[in-house]
Amino acid sequence: MPGLIAIVGRPNVGKSALFNRIVGRRIAIVHDQPGVTRDRVTAQAEWCGQPFTLVDTGGIGLLRREKADDIIIRAALEQVQIAIEAANVIILVVNVQEGIVPLDREAAARLRHSGKPVLVAVNKVDTHRVEAQAMEFAELGFDKTFPVSAIHGEGIEPLLDAAIALLPSPSPPGPRTLSGLEERAGMSGEGF
């Protein structure tokens, strides 16, 4: 069974764009309007020969005018929690252009509580002049921060290298079992 990498973060930071970039095709809906992704979107992917399952989630935290008792909002947050619990590795996506906002801190606190390895993908680093601003996100308390541009495909390789290194090793093939023919032939290979 391949490992599972979950992409999480607050609304409208580019989680779905990163998901689509990693899987190499447009599966998740990408839109400028926050809150479009409400359910988990899952796809099988591979990096450097290692298969894994990638999960895109809705945003952690409430948007303006959203109420925590709204059934759709609660269901979306439950889907994020399910993905966090199932994940071997979590990629927390943040937006360099907006800096650290309270919802980023809220998401980081939730992820620290999970005890899972977390990599921070500082998204929307589209120019070299904003790359230095990505280091600000070390304040969230995670060891590994990666400046990326999901739309342009920049910085994705180091992020995936780090994520794959944290996944459980693939299972070696199981022991070969003898078929009925091999048993009857006394494993001598006669009759084959």
RASULMO-V348232 format. One record per pair of residues at least 6 apart in sequence whose ideal C-beta (glycine too) atoms are under 6 Angstrom apart, sorted by the first residue. I is the first residue (numbers start at 1). GAP is how many residues later the second one is. If there is no record, write none. Layout:
I;GAP  I;GAP
This chain:
2;49  2;50  2;51  3;49  3;85  3;164  3;165  4;49  4;82  4;83  4;84  5;47  5;49  5;84  5;158  6;49  6;77  6;81  6;84  7;8  7;11  7;12  7;49  7;84  8;49  8;52  8;72  8;82  8;84  9;6  9;83  9;84  9;98  10;49  10;50  10;51  10;93  10;97  11;23  11;24  11;48  11;52  12;22  13;80  13;81  13;82  13;110  14;79  14;109  14;136  15;41  15;78  16;12  16;14  16;21  16;40  17;13  17;133  17;134  18;75  18;132  19;9  19;37  20;6  20;8  21;129  21;132  22;23  22;32  23;20  23;22  23;31  27;16  28;13  28;28  29;7  34;29  35;28  37;21  38;20  38;38  39;40  40;15  40;17  40;39  40;43  41;15  42;13  43;11  44;9  45;7  45;9  47;113  47;117  50;114  55;28  57;23  57;26  58;18  60;20  60;47  61;42  61;45  66;7  84;30  87;29  88;79  89;28  89;74  89;77  90;21  90;26  90;28  91;28  91;30  92;19  92;26  92;28  93;28  93;30  94;10  94;28  94;43  95;28  95;29  96;26  96;28  96;29  96;34  96;37  96;38  97;27  108;32  111;7  117;49  118;24  119;25  119;43  119;44  120;17  120;22  120;25  121;25  121;27  121;38  122;12  122;15  122;23  122;25  123;25  123;27  125;6  125;9  125;22  125;24  126;23  131;16  134;13  137;8  138;7  144;18  146;9  146;12  146;13  147;8  148;7  148;8  148;11  185;6
